[in-house]
Amino acid sequence: MTPAELASVVLAAAHAVFEQRGLDRAALPASTVVERPRNPEHGDYASTLALQLSKKVGVPPRELATALADELGRAPGVKSVEIAGPGFLNIRLDAAAAGQLARVIVETGAEYGRSDRLAGEKINLEFVSANPTGPVHIGGVRWAAVGDALSRLLRATGAEVGTEYYFNDAGSQIDRFARSLLAASKGEPAPEDGYGGAYIAEIATEVQARRPEVRSLDDDAAQEVFRVEGVALMFDEIRTSLRDFGVEFDTYFNEKDLHDRGELDLALNRLRQQGHLYESEGATWLRTTDFGDDKDRVLRKSNGEWTYFAADCAYYLDKRERGFERVVIMLGADHHGYIGRMKAMSACFGDDPERNLEILIGQLVNLLRDGAPMRMSKRAGTVITLEDLVDAIGVDASRYALARYSSDSPIDIDIELWTRATRDNPVYYVQYVAARTAGVARNAAEVGLVPGDADAFRPELLDHEKENELLKALAQFPAVVATAAELREPHRVARYLEESVAASYHRFYDNCRVLPLGDEEITDLHRARLWLNNATRTVIANGLHLLGVSAPERM
């Protein structure tokens, strides 16, 4: 019995109690939830329904809980119901009802864990969005892992999601990039405000190979060639790096398009219509202090140039005009000050900042070698890049390590730990269960042990303590996925896979033999345990997929 099925049984019992007592059934909720009790000794599941309904119908909570317990105790699959505290219901399932979950998981397959919890939400999720002036650095890589995992979680819970990468290909940083390429082509050092690193020389060489005539142009014309061609090459490299990391975006949006299409003027006019613009000292200002910002913001300077914030306004409006009800933006730790101005900007457009705009801040990442932070990239020169991380520990370990921690916490990634083939390496610990469950299934087939028809499955045989513990862990998966999506916390999935599923499976494997020993006859218990083994494989694979990590069949 799944948690959702048990919740339906609890609600059905409540309907019966209300009918028996003549209580107003309009007070009953359309659905309810059951949860795992903190202490496993209190039962398999707990419900607070009696506490929720008590005031509405004027019945003391323990009295209502007693009536619910009596009715629920007669339901098929329910072994016992105990009342705790002011009216908590602690529910125990019989072995057959609990064991049926293994069949449900295997038959549901890749869909197990998915729900419609966020159905109807249309979300634009922007992450990474590094400037096209260098490779993706390790802070951006964190957002690549977390953002992609979050997009998978949101889709798994029914939301319509558009993932987006914003290229800041307009503005002074692009001019500095072009000047740096030009200098490199001449064998000169980078400008004082320019970009260094071997990659600059590589791109300059590639531009000259593509456009050999650039050597004969004057500096202004040559710089324009390096700007156009260099940005295009950097775009391609960033997209390729992310694709190799398993991250694909639905939309790659160029800031330059906002300027070329006149969308900054459109945003300015919309804000003027809302009554939030004013002119001062020749510049155009947005009165964001009306909505909690610490100061008003300039959109257009006195010399006619647009500010970066003007482009932010236009980009936000563009997303909303494309039909996205919620705009989620992932930013680095150095962007914490953006939250106030962006929220105020949303309000200036007439939106609800708490509903329509969500900003997530990610903290710093350090890559450690021999216990000391790595400071320099061989290629980028100043920062650690995506390629540096992948070269050090691989794609799976990189994605898992970055998604395993709450994004608002700084993390250290120890190369030695994350390349170790031992149980203290978290990704190895989880992937080992994926491989072991696949290996058990292969070995079972070799000795003629197959799960058999679902109708012949004997779930009541799964009554060992460690079998029940593993079933409880597997049952939590849909709730973990839903919570991780709603709270924007993919790390919950990783921790669940480690601490609940992998840990429980290892204890099950050590105490409950799945394969027959020697010439031992294959029994229904072996088959039932094989169902449970395969259900574990399904949950591990589904969870790792949500993190963008592989579930190997062999290690």
Backbone torsions as a table, in degrees:
resi	resn	phi	psi	omega
1	MET	NA	126.7	178.7
2	THR	-80.9	161.5	176.3
3	PRO	-55.9	-37.7	179.9
4	ALA	-66.2	-39.8	178.2
5	GLU	-65.7	-41.4	178.7
6	LEU	-65.4	-38.8	177.8
7	ALA	-59.5	-38.7	177.2
8	SER	-65.3	-38.2	177.9
9	VAL	-64.4	-42.3	178.7
10	VAL	-62.7	-43.0	-179.5
11	LEU	-66.6	-37.7	177.5
12	ALA	-63.6	-38.6	177.5
13	ALA	-63.7	-39.2	178.6
14	ALA	-64.2	-41.2	176.6
15	HIS	-59.1	-42.9	-179.4
16	ALA	-64.3	-43.2	179.9
17	VAL	-63.6	-43.4	-179.7
18	PHE	-63.4	-39.2	179.5
19	GLU	-67.1	-42.9	-179.9
20	GLN	-62.1	-36.5	-174.7
21	ARG	-96.8	-1.1	-180.0
22	GLY	69.1	28.4	179.7
23	LEU	-83.4	158.6	-177.5
24	ASP	-72.1	109.7	-177.3
25	ARG	-73.0	-8.9	175.1
26	ALA	-66.9	-19.4	179.3
27	ALA	-77.1	-13.3	-178.7
28	LEU	-74.3	139.7	178.0
29	PRO	-74.3	161.4	177.6
30	ALA	-70.5	-26.8	179.2
31	SER	-153.4	165.8	176.4
32	THR	-142.4	177.6	179.9
33	VAL	-131.6	152.7	170.4
34	VAL	-120.8	146.7	-175.3
35	GLU	-128.4	160.7	173.4
36	ARG	-74.9	130.3	175.6
37	PRO	-67.4	149.5	180.0
38	ARG	-61.3	-37.6	178.0
39	ASN	-100.9	113.7	-178.4
40	PRO	-57.6	-23.4	-179.8
41	GLU	-68.6	-14.4	-179.4
42	HIS	-83.5	-5.0	177.8
43	GLY	132.7	-175.5	-179.6
44	ASP	-83.8	-38.7	-177.9
45	TYR	-141.6	161.4	176.4
46	ALA	-133.4	149.0	178.0
47	SER	-134.3	140.8	177.5
48	THR	-107.9	19.1	-174.1
49	LEU	-58.9	-40.1	-179.4
50	ALA	-62.3	-39.3	178.4
51	LEU	-67.3	-37.1	-179.6
52	GLN	-67.2	-35.2	-172.6
53	LEU	-93.9	-16.7	-171.3
54	SER	-54.1	-54.1	-177.2
55	LYS	-65.8	-35.5	-177.0
56	LYS	-63.4	-33.7	-175.0
57	VAL	-111.5	-1.1	176.1
58	GLY	71.2	32.0	178.0
59	VAL	-118.0	130.9	178.8
60	PRO	-52.9	140.5	-173.5
61	PRO	-59.4	-40.4	-179.7
62	ARG	-69.4	-35.2	176.8
63	GLU	-63.9	-43.9	178.6
64	LEU	-66.7	-39.1	178.8
65	ALA	-63.2	-38.2	178.5
66	THR	-62.7	-45.0	178.5
67	ALA	-63.6	-41.7	178.4
68	LEU	-64.6	-40.9	-179.4
69	ALA	-63.1	-42.1	179.1
70	ASP	-61.3	-44.6	-178.5
71	GLU	-70.7	-43.2	-177.4
72	LEU	-67.4	-33.0	-179.7
73	GLY	-63.2	-19.6	179.0
74	ARG	-90.6	-3.8	-176.7
75	ALA	-75.4	140.9	177.6
76	PRO	-58.7	135.4	177.2
77	GLY	92.4	-14.6	179.3
78	VAL	-94.1	119.4	-177.9
79	LYS	-80.6	-45.2	-179.5
80	SER	-161.4	158.9	176.7
81	VAL	-135.5	127.6	178.4
82	GLU	-117.6	149.6	179.3
83	ILE	-103.9	131.3	-178.9
84	ALA	-127.4	149.8	175.6
85	GLY	55.7	-140.4	-176.0
86	PRO	-76.3	-7.5	-179.8
87	GLY	155.0	22.5	175.3
88	PHE	-71.5	144.2	175.1
89	LEU	-106.8	116.9	175.1
90	ASN	-102.0	120.0	-169.2
91	ILE	-114.4	133.5	173.2
92	ARG	-115.2	135.7	178.0
93	LEU	-96.4	153.5	172.4
94	ASP	-77.0	163.9	-173.0
95	ALA	-59.0	-37.6	-177.9
96	ALA	-65.1	-44.4	-179.6
97	ALA	-66.2	-41.6	179.5
98	ALA	-66.5	-42.7	-177.2
99	GLY	-68.4	-24.7	180.0
100	GLN	-58.7	-23.0	-179.1
101	LEU	-58.7	-35.2	179.9
102	ALA	-59.4	-43.8	178.3
103	ARG	-64.6	-44.6	-179.4
104	VAL	-58.1	-44.4	-177.5
105	ILE	-65.2	-47.3	-178.4
106	VAL	-63.0	-42.5	-178.7
107	GLU	-71.5	-30.9	179.0
108	THR	-76.8	-31.5	174.0
109	GLY	62.0	-131.4	-175.3
110	ALA	-63.8	-17.3	-179.6
111	GLU	-83.6	-12.5	-178.6
112	TYR	-66.7	129.1	-177.6
113	GLY	104.6	-18.9	-179.6
114	ARG	-81.0	155.4	-179.4
115	SER	-154.1	178.7	176.0
116	ASP	-111.7	26.8	-175.4
117	ARG	-55.8	-37.7	-178.0
118	LEU	-109.0	21.5	180.0
119	ALA	-58.9	138.5	179.2
120	GLY	95.9	-14.3	178.4
121	GLU	-85.6	131.8	176.7
122	LYS	-112.3	111.4	-169.2
123	ILE	-119.1	131.4	169.7
124	ASN	-99.4	121.9	-176.1
125	LEU	-115.8	109.5	179.8
126	GLU	-105.2	128.7	177.8
127	PHE	-150.0	165.0	-173.3
128	VAL	70.7	-79.4	174.9
129	SER	42.8	49.1	177.3
130	ALA	-78.3	151.6	175.5
131	ASN	-61.9	142.7	-179.1
132	PRO	-81.4	45.8	-179.4
133	THR	-116.6	5.6	179.4
134	GLY	-177.4	170.1	179.2
135	PRO	-62.4	161.5	177.8
136	VAL	-66.6	121.9	-179.7
137	HIS	-85.2	173.6	-169.8
138	ILE	-65.4	-29.0	175.3
139	GLY	-65.3	-42.2	176.1
140	GLY	-65.3	-33.3	178.7
141	VAL	-64.1	-36.6	177.6
142	ARG	-59.0	-44.6	179.1
143	TRP	-68.8	-30.3	176.7
144	ALA	-61.4	-45.7	180.0
145	ALA	-69.2	-48.6	-177.1
146	VAL	-69.9	-43.4	-178.3
147	GLY	-64.0	-43.6	179.2
148	ASP	-65.2	-41.1	177.1
149	ALA	-62.4	-40.9	179.7
150	LEU	-65.0	-39.5	178.6
151	SER	-62.4	-39.1	177.8
152	ARG	-65.7	-39.9	179.1
153	LEU	-65.8	-44.3	-179.5
154	LEU	-62.0	-42.4	178.6
155	ARG	-67.7	-35.7	179.2
156	ALA	-66.6	-19.6	178.8
157	THR	-107.0	18.2	168.0
158	GLY	97.5	-4.6	-178.5
159	ALA	-75.0	151.3	171.5
160	GLU	-92.9	118.2	-170.4
161	VAL	-121.9	134.1	170.6
162	GLY	-116.1	117.6	179.3
163	THR	-90.5	145.1	-170.2
164	GLU	-145.7	138.9	174.8
165	TYR	-118.0	125.7	-176.3
166	TYR	-103.9	114.4	177.3
167	PHE	-90.1	117.3	176.5
168	ASN	-81.2	72.3	-174.6
169	ASP	-97.4	25.5	174.1
170	ALA	-133.5	147.7	176.1
171	GLY	114.8	-177.3	-170.6
172	SER	-67.1	-30.2	-178.1
173	GLN	-65.0	-30.5	177.9
174	ILE	-71.1	-37.0	175.8
175	ASP	-62.8	-42.9	178.9
176	ARG	-64.7	-36.4	178.0
177	PHE	-63.3	-46.6	-179.7
178	ALA	-63.2	-41.8	178.9
179	ARG	-64.9	-34.7	178.4
180	SER	-66.4	-41.0	177.7
181	LEU	-65.0	-42.5	179.1
182	LEU	-61.1	-43.7	179.5
183	ALA	-62.9	-42.5	-179.7
184	ALA	-62.8	-37.3	-179.6
185	SER	-64.4	-25.1	179.7
186	LYS	-95.5	-0.4	-177.1
187	GLY	75.6	20.6	-178.8
188	GLU	-98.3	157.1	176.3
189	PRO	-66.4	157.8	179.4
190	ALA	-64.1	147.7	174.9
191	PRO	-55.3	157.9	-177.0
192	GLU	-56.8	-37.0	179.5
193	ASP	-101.0	17.3	-174.4
194	GLY	-94.2	-162.2	-176.3
195	TYR	-115.7	137.9	178.3
196	GLY	-113.3	-173.4	179.9
197	GLY	107.6	153.8	-177.5
198	ALA	-62.2	-28.5	-177.0
199	TYR	-64.0	-29.2	178.7
200	ILE	-64.5	-45.3	178.4
201	ALA	-64.8	-37.6	179.2
202	GLU	-62.4	-45.6	-178.8
203	ILE	-67.7	-40.2	178.9
204	ALA	-60.4	-41.1	178.6
205	THR	-64.7	-41.1	179.8
206	GLU	-66.3	-39.7	178.0
207	VAL	-62.0	-42.4	179.5
208	GLN	-65.3	-33.5	177.9
209	ALA	-69.1	-36.7	179.6
210	ARG	-76.7	-38.7	-175.8
211	ARG	-125.7	73.4	-175.9
212	PRO	-60.1	-22.7	-179.5
213	GLU	-68.2	-12.5	-177.8
214	VAL	-62.4	-25.5	-178.4
215	ARG	-66.6	-25.1	-176.1
216	SER	-97.7	0.3	-177.8
217	LEU	-86.5	156.0	173.2
218	ASP	-70.6	168.5	-171.8
219	ASP	-59.3	-42.1	-177.5
220	ASP	-63.3	-45.9	-180.0
221	ALA	-67.9	-41.1	179.8
222	ALA	-64.3	-40.8	179.6
223	GLN	-61.6	-36.9	178.4
224	GLU	-65.4	-40.2	176.9
225	VAL	-62.4	-45.4	179.7
226	PHE	-64.2	-34.0	178.3
227	ARG	-63.9	-53.1	-176.8
228	VAL	-64.5	-51.9	-175.8
229	GLU	-72.1	-38.5	-178.1
230	GLY	-65.9	-43.3	178.1
231	VAL	-62.9	-41.3	179.2
232	ALA	-61.6	-43.4	178.8
233	LEU	-64.7	-40.2	179.4
234	MET	-66.4	-40.2	174.7
235	PHE	-53.9	-51.4	-176.4
236	ASP	-60.9	-40.6	-179.1
237	GLU	-66.4	-43.0	179.7
238	ILE	-62.7	-46.7	-179.8
239	ARG	-61.1	-41.7	-179.7
240	THR	-65.9	-42.8	179.3
241	SER	-60.5	-44.2	-179.8
242	LEU	-68.3	-38.7	178.9
243	ARG	-63.1	-42.0	177.5
244	ASP	-65.4	-23.5	178.0
245	PHE	-85.3	-0.9	178.9
246	GLY	87.2	17.3	-176.7
247	VAL	-116.0	117.1	175.7
248	GLU	-118.5	138.0	178.7
249	PHE	-103.9	145.3	175.2
250	ASP	-68.5	-34.8	-175.8
251	THR	-139.2	131.0	167.9
252	TYR	-107.2	112.3	-171.6
253	PHE	-107.2	127.6	-179.5
254	ASN	-96.4	127.1	177.0
255	GLU	-57.1	-35.7	-178.1
256	LYS	-57.6	-31.9	179.6
257	ASP	-64.3	-34.0	177.5
258	LEU	-60.3	-42.0	179.5
259	HIS	-69.3	-46.4	-175.5
260	ASP	-65.8	-31.8	-177.1
261	ARG	-91.8	1.6	178.2
262	GLY	74.0	23.1	-175.7
263	GLU	-75.6	-21.4	175.7
264	LEU	-69.0	-39.0	175.4
265	ASP	-64.8	-39.0	178.6
266	LEU	-60.9	-45.0	179.4
267	ALA	-64.7	-41.3	179.6
268	LEU	-60.0	-44.2	-180.0
269	ASN	-65.7	-38.7	179.6
270	ARG	-64.5	-42.6	179.2
271	LEU	-68.1	-33.3	176.7
272	ARG	-66.5	-40.3	178.3
273	GLN	-63.2	-32.0	179.5
274	GLN	-77.3	-10.2	175.7
275	GLY	83.7	25.6	-174.8
276	HIS	-113.3	8.4	179.0
277	LEU	-104.0	151.4	170.8
278	TYR	-151.0	160.2	180.0
279	GLU	-105.7	138.2	177.5
280	SER	-155.8	131.1	178.9
281	GLU	53.9	35.0	177.3
282	GLY	81.6	-3.5	-178.9
283	ALA	-106.9	159.9	177.1
284	THR	-102.7	125.4	-174.6
285	TRP	-116.0	149.8	172.3
286	LEU	-106.9	126.7	-175.1
287	ARG	-81.8	73.1	-178.3
288	THR	-76.3	-16.8	178.7
289	THR	-65.2	-19.3	175.9
290	ASP	-64.6	-18.2	-176.4
291	PHE	-125.3	34.0	168.9
292	GLY	94.9	-3.1	178.5
293	ASP	-71.5	155.1	-176.5
294	ASP	-77.2	-16.8	175.6
295	LYS	-160.4	158.5	176.0
296	ASP	-71.2	158.4	-173.2
297	ARG	-119.1	138.1	176.5
298	VAL	-79.5	132.5	174.7
299	LEU	-101.8	-39.1	179.5
300	ARG	-133.1	125.3	-177.7
301	LYS	-72.4	168.4	-179.0
302	SER	-65.4	-22.1	177.5
303	ASN	-88.1	6.0	177.8
304	GLY	91.5	-7.5	-179.4
305	GLU	-76.2	144.6	175.7
306	TRP	-79.9	149.1	172.9
307	THR	-90.6	164.9	175.8
308	TYR	-60.6	-35.1	-178.3
309	PHE	-66.0	-31.5	176.3
310	ALA	-62.4	-41.4	177.1
311	ALA	-65.3	-37.6	176.4
312	ASP	-59.6	-41.6	179.5
313	CYS	-63.8	-46.0	-178.5
314	ALA	-64.7	-39.1	-179.1
315	TYR	-67.4	-42.7	177.0
316	TYR	-60.0	-46.8	179.9
317	LEU	-61.4	-40.2	178.9
318	ASP	-58.9	-43.3	179.0
319	LYS	-63.1	-44.2	-179.5
320	ARG	-66.3	-36.8	179.3
321	GLU	-68.8	-23.3	177.0
322	ARG	-81.6	2.4	173.2
323	GLY	97.5	6.5	178.3
324	PHE	-80.8	123.0	-178.3
325	GLU	-79.5	-30.5	179.7
326	ARG	-126.4	127.2	177.9
327	VAL	-106.4	116.7	-179.8
328	VAL	-111.2	124.8	-177.8
329	ILE	-123.6	129.4	177.9
330	MET	-102.9	124.5	-176.1
331	LEU	-128.7	157.8	-179.9
332	GLY	-77.0	170.9	-175.3
333	ALA	-59.7	-29.1	-178.4
334	ASP	-78.1	1.1	-179.5
335	HIS	-107.3	15.7	-176.4
336	HIS	-59.1	-32.9	179.6
337	GLY	-69.0	-11.9	179.2
338	TYR	-73.9	-23.0	-171.3
339	ILE	-58.5	-49.7	-177.4
340	GLY	-60.1	-47.0	-177.2
341	ARG	-69.1	-35.5	-179.6
342	MET	-70.4	-40.7	177.2
343	LYS	-62.9	-42.4	179.1
344	ALA	-65.1	-39.9	177.2
345	MET	-59.8	-43.0	178.1
346	SER	-58.9	-44.5	178.4
347	ALA	-64.0	-36.5	178.8
348	CYS	-62.4	-29.3	176.8
349	PHE	-79.4	-4.0	-179.4
350	GLY	93.3	8.6	179.8
351	ASP	-89.3	168.5	172.8
352	ASP	-94.9	107.8	-176.1
353	PRO	-58.3	-28.9	-179.7
354	GLU	-77.9	-21.9	-179.4
355	ARG	-100.5	-42.6	-169.3
356	ASN	-94.0	-17.6	-177.1
357	LEU	-134.3	131.7	-179.2
358	GLU	-134.6	125.7	-179.0
359	ILE	-118.9	124.2	179.2
360	LEU	-108.9	134.5	-178.5
361	ILE	-110.4	128.5	178.0
362	GLY	-105.6	141.8	-178.4
363	GLN	-91.3	178.4	-170.8
364	LEU	-73.3	156.2	177.6
365	VAL	-124.8	133.6	173.8
366	ASN	-116.1	135.9	173.6
367	LEU	-100.2	120.4	-175.1
368	LEU	-103.6	134.9	171.4
369	ARG	-127.1	124.7	-176.8
370	ASP	55.8	34.3	175.9
371	GLY	82.4	-2.9	-178.3
372	ALA	-116.2	142.5	-179.8
373	PRO	-63.9	137.0	172.4
374	MET	-79.9	129.9	-174.1
375	ARG	-106.2	-29.0	-170.8
376	MET	-126.6	141.4	173.7
377	SER	-93.8	140.0	178.1
378	LYS	-60.9	-30.8	-174.7
379	ARG	-100.5	-45.4	-177.0
380	ALA	-79.1	-26.9	174.3
381	GLY	88.0	-35.0	-173.6
382	THR	-121.9	-22.2	-176.1
383	VAL	-135.8	161.8	172.5
384	ILE	-85.4	133.3	-173.8
385	THR	-107.7	172.8	176.2
386	LEU	-54.7	-46.7	-178.6
387	GLU	-62.3	-37.9	178.0
388	ASP	-59.8	-44.5	-178.7
389	LEU	-66.3	-46.6	-178.8
390	VAL	-65.0	-41.4	177.5
391	ASP	-60.5	-33.1	-175.9
392	ALA	-77.4	-44.1	-172.7
393	ILE	-131.1	-5.0	179.1
394	GLY	92.7	165.0	-175.9
395	VAL	-68.8	-50.1	-176.4
396	ASP	-59.2	-48.7	-179.0
397	ALA	-64.6	-38.0	179.5
398	SER	-62.4	-49.6	-178.0
399	ARG	-63.8	-43.3	-178.8
400	TYR	-65.8	-44.9	-178.7
401	ALA	-61.3	-39.8	-177.3
402	LEU	-75.7	-30.7	-178.6
403	ALA	-90.1	-8.2	-172.5
404	ARG	-77.9	-18.6	-176.3
405	TYR	-114.1	150.9	174.0
406	SER	-55.6	132.9	-173.6
407	SER	-66.3	-16.6	178.8
408	ASP	-89.5	12.7	177.0
409	SER	-116.6	134.4	173.9
410	PRO	-64.0	148.6	179.7
411	ILE	-135.1	150.2	172.8
412	ASP	-113.2	128.4	178.2
413	ILE	-107.0	109.3	-177.8
414	ASP	-87.8	114.7	-176.1
415	ILE	-57.3	-41.8	-178.3
416	GLU	-61.6	-44.7	-179.5
417	LEU	-63.3	-47.7	-171.1
418	TRP	-79.6	-1.4	173.5
419	THR	-110.7	1.1	-176.9
420	ARG	-81.0	133.3	178.9
421	ALA	-91.0	61.7	-179.3
422	THR	-139.1	169.2	-174.6
423	ARG	-69.9	-16.1	178.2
424	ASP	-81.9	-5.0	171.1
425	ASN	-88.9	110.0	-171.9
426	PRO	-56.2	-43.1	-178.1
427	VAL	-69.5	-36.4	177.1
428	TYR	-65.1	-40.7	-179.0
429	TYR	-59.1	-42.9	-179.4
430	VAL	-77.3	-45.8	-179.0
431	GLN	-64.5	-28.3	177.5
432	TYR	-63.0	-36.4	176.3
433	VAL	-66.4	-40.9	177.1
434	ALA	-58.3	-44.9	-179.1
435	ALA	-70.5	-39.3	-178.3
436	ARG	-66.2	-42.9	179.2
437	THR	-63.7	-37.8	177.1
438	ALA	-67.1	-39.1	178.7
439	GLY	-65.4	-40.9	177.2
440	VAL	-59.8	-43.6	179.6
441	ALA	-63.7	-39.6	178.3
442	ARG	-65.4	-47.0	-179.1
443	ASN	-64.5	-35.8	177.7
444	ALA	-62.1	-45.3	-179.6
445	ALA	-61.1	-35.8	-178.4
446	GLU	-65.9	-29.1	-180.0
447	VAL	-100.1	9.2	177.0
448	GLY	85.8	10.6	177.8
449	LEU	-91.5	114.1	177.5
450	VAL	-126.5	155.2	-177.6
451	PRO	-59.2	-34.6	-178.5
452	GLY	84.3	178.6	-179.2
453	ASP	-65.2	143.2	-178.7
454	ALA	-59.5	-32.8	-179.4
455	ASP	-66.2	-24.2	-179.2
456	ALA	-92.6	-2.4	-179.7
457	PHE	-65.2	131.5	-177.8
458	ARG	-109.1	79.3	-175.7
459	PRO	-64.0	-25.0	-177.9
460	GLU	-66.1	-15.1	178.9
461	LEU	-76.3	-15.5	-179.4
462	LEU	-84.8	68.2	-175.0
463	ASP	-114.1	8.0	176.9
464	HIS	-72.9	148.2	-179.2
465	GLU	-54.5	-42.3	-177.3
466	LYS	-75.7	-27.2	173.8
467	GLU	-67.7	-43.8	179.2
468	ASN	-64.5	-38.8	178.2
469	GLU	-62.1	-43.2	179.9
470	LEU	-67.8	-40.6	177.4
471	LEU	-61.1	-40.8	177.9
472	LYS	-61.5	-41.1	-179.9
473	ALA	-64.7	-43.9	-179.1
474	LEU	-65.4	-33.1	-178.7
475	ALA	-67.3	-23.0	-177.0
476	GLN	-75.1	-17.2	-168.8
477	PHE	-55.6	-49.3	-179.8
478	PRO	-58.2	-40.0	179.7
479	ALA	-68.1	-37.3	178.2
480	VAL	-63.1	-44.1	179.9
481	VAL	-62.1	-47.0	-178.9
482	ALA	-62.2	-44.6	-179.6
483	THR	-65.5	-42.2	179.4
484	ALA	-61.4	-38.5	179.2
485	ALA	-69.5	-46.7	-176.6
486	GLU	-66.0	-36.2	-178.6
487	LEU	-91.5	-2.3	-178.2
488	ARG	59.2	47.3	-174.8
489	GLU	-132.6	78.7	179.6
490	PRO	-58.7	-23.6	-178.0
491	HIS	-60.7	-22.7	178.4
492	ARG	-62.0	-34.8	178.8
493	VAL	-68.3	-45.3	-179.9
494	ALA	-60.9	-47.7	-178.8
495	ARG	-64.1	-37.5	177.2
496	TYR	-62.8	-44.9	-179.4
497	LEU	-60.8	-40.2	-179.5
498	GLU	-72.7	-57.1	-166.6
499	GLU	-81.2	-27.6	-178.8
500	SER	-102.9	-60.7	-171.9
501	VAL	-73.7	-56.4	-176.5
502	ALA	-61.5	-45.6	-179.2
503	ALA	-62.1	-43.2	-179.3
504	SER	-68.2	-37.6	-179.3
505	TYR	-65.7	-42.5	179.4
506	HIS	-59.5	-40.6	178.6
507	ARG	-68.7	-38.6	175.5
508	PHE	-61.4	-47.9	-176.8
509	TYR	-61.6	-38.0	-178.3
510	ASP	-73.4	-23.7	-173.5
511	ASN	-112.0	-17.6	-173.7
512	CYS	-129.7	100.7	-176.1
513	ARG	-69.6	127.6	179.1
514	VAL	-86.7	-46.5	-175.2
515	LEU	-87.1	144.9	175.5
516	PRO	-66.2	147.7	-177.1
517	LEU	-95.8	123.0	178.4
518	GLY	59.4	-124.9	-179.6
519	ASP	-91.1	14.6	-178.5
520	GLU	-58.5	140.0	-179.8
521	GLU	-70.9	139.7	176.6
522	ILE	-72.8	129.7	-176.7
523	THR	-119.7	173.1	176.4
524	ASP	-63.5	-28.3	177.6
525	LEU	-66.6	-42.3	175.7
526	HIS	-57.8	-43.6	-178.6
527	ARG	-65.6	-41.6	-179.6
528	ALA	-63.0	-41.5	179.3
529	ARG	-68.1	-30.5	176.3
530	LEU	-67.3	-38.0	173.5
531	TRP	-57.8	-44.5	-179.0
532	LEU	-66.7	-39.9	175.9
533	ASN	-59.2	-46.1	-177.8
534	ASN	-69.6	-32.6	176.1
535	ALA	-64.5	-38.6	178.1
536	THR	-63.7	-42.6	177.4
537	ARG	-57.8	-42.0	-179.8
538	THR	-61.8	-47.2	-177.5
539	VAL	-66.8	-43.1	178.3
540	ILE	-60.7	-46.0	-178.8
541	ALA	-64.6	-43.1	179.2
542	ASN	-64.2	-41.9	-180.0
543	GLY	-66.5	-44.2	178.4
544	LEU	-64.6	-36.4	177.7
545	HIS	-60.9	-39.0	178.7
546	LEU	-63.5	-25.4	177.7
547	LEU	-93.4	-1.3	-178.6
548	GLY	73.9	27.3	-177.2
549	VAL	-116.3	143.1	-176.8
550	SER	-75.8	155.2	175.9
551	ALA	-115.1	86.6	-172.3
552	PRO	-65.3	149.5	175.3
553	GLU	-89.6	-18.6	177.6
554	ARG	-141.1	148.5	175.8
555	MET	-138.4	NA	NA
